[in-house]
Amino acid sequence: MIRWYHIIMEAVNVVTSLLSNQYAVISGASQGIGAEIAKVFASEGAAVILLARNETNLRQVADEINRSGGNAIAYPMDVSITDNWRKLSAFMKKKGLSCDILVNNAYWRKLVPIGQLSDEDWQQTLDVTLKSYFLGSREMIPFMLERNRGSIVNISSLQSHIPEPSFGAYAVAKGGVDALSRVLARDYAPVIRSNTIIAGAVDTPGFAEGDDFKRELGSRLPAGRIGYASEIAATALFLASSQSSFITGSEIHADGGRSIT
Ligand SMILES: NC(=O)c1ccc[n+]([C@@H]2O[C@H](COP(=O)([O-])OP(=O)(O)OC[C@H]3O[C@@H](n4cnc5c(N)ncnc54)[C@H](OP(=O)(O)O)[C@@H]3O)[C@@H](O)[C@H]2O)c1
């Protein structure tokens, strides 16, 4: 009796999981928002392929997912390099993996007034924060076309709409991300959807500010606090899944209401 109960509950879980039988590739998945997205997607039945440079952190995230019954592969790489994406694609084909969902999430930035930014830092910002989104999309789109479905979720920032001082090249790169997302939506409709999350301040290792600063910043937002990575992951899950099947070329603000202040 108990055995039948488990078999039926497992079947129900497969049916109700939002991402069952799907592969998701997530860049910047070794910590913060990317790691949270990986955990949420895996808990909804996706096999997740995790990308970032720090192999130790990446494997920790993958191990945690696999220990809790999910399916995660850690693939350490610098996502700003074209050849790395080609090698990933070849690896996926060799292993019989595919891609239904791509989350472009990795970023790099240097906070200085734009007039003090070196050529190298400008280029590095654009390479990691914008070019990697293009490279990832270009390399994963053939998998999606082959499967006749796909969703690309691009993680952007409110800095592309309302830049704070010294966010220069990062804000410019994120503006490019917003446009790229719409371009992808136009070029690959109706098979592939592409949408953007405009994130506000979110408590992650990358948001390296003290608790007092976070509290003070949060108190100025309509939400009364800054965001959690899990809240961006929940938004990404919505955009990745068929729950958002009529949404493409859109931006969702997950910013605690900052854009209306
Ligand atoms: N947190 C916020 O307040 C906030 C606000 C608005 C938007 N966002 C956006 O949300 C996304 C995630 O931010 P987060 O706060 O979660 O950042 P985070 O904690 O600093 O994590 C960034 C991730 O990107 C990876 N990464 C950086 N450079 C890489 C490269 N060249 N190749 C591969 N992976 C690379 C890092 O891993 P490795 O170092 O191991 O490579 C790490 O996994 C970003 O797109 C960011 O712009 C965040």
The ligand as an ORCA input file, in Angstrom:
! r2SCAN-3c Opt
* xyz 0 1
  N      22.941     41.531     -6.368
  C      22.394     42.631     -6.826
  O      22.121     43.594     -6.091
  C      22.046     42.739     -8.298
  C      21.310     43.851     -8.710
  C      20.952     43.974    -10.048
  C      21.339     43.003    -10.956
  N      22.075     41.957    -10.527
  C      22.487     40.982    -11.549
  O      22.259     39.668    -11.082
  C      23.225     38.787    -11.647
  C      23.878     37.972    -10.541
  O      24.406     38.850     -9.572
  P      24.841     38.344     -8.122
  O      24.635     39.475     -7.195
  O      24.241     37.026     -7.827
  O      26.420     38.196     -8.351
  P      27.566     37.414     -7.594
  O      27.118     36.918     -6.257
  O      28.772     38.300     -7.633
  O      27.810     36.183     -8.574
  C      28.288     36.424     -9.867
  C      28.472     35.109    -10.578
  O      29.029     35.359    -11.872
  C      30.133     34.474    -12.072
  N      31.089     35.046    -13.015
  C      31.687     36.261    -12.968
  N      32.525     36.392    -14.006
  C      32.456     35.244    -14.725
  C      33.074     34.777    -15.907
  N      33.969     35.521    -16.583
  N      32.783     33.537    -16.351
  C      31.900     32.771    -15.687
  N      31.246     33.162    -14.580
  C      31.539     34.387    -14.103
  C      30.692     34.279    -10.672
  O      31.408     33.071    -10.563
  P      33.008     32.917    -10.649
  O      33.613     34.046     -9.917
  O      33.214     31.572    -10.039
  O      33.318     32.905    -12.103
  C      29.408     34.166     -9.857
  O      28.898     32.856     -9.940
  C      24.196     39.677    -12.434
  O      23.840     39.671    -13.801
  C      23.973     41.055    -11.841
  O      24.258     42.075    -12.766
  C      22.440     41.787     -9.225
*
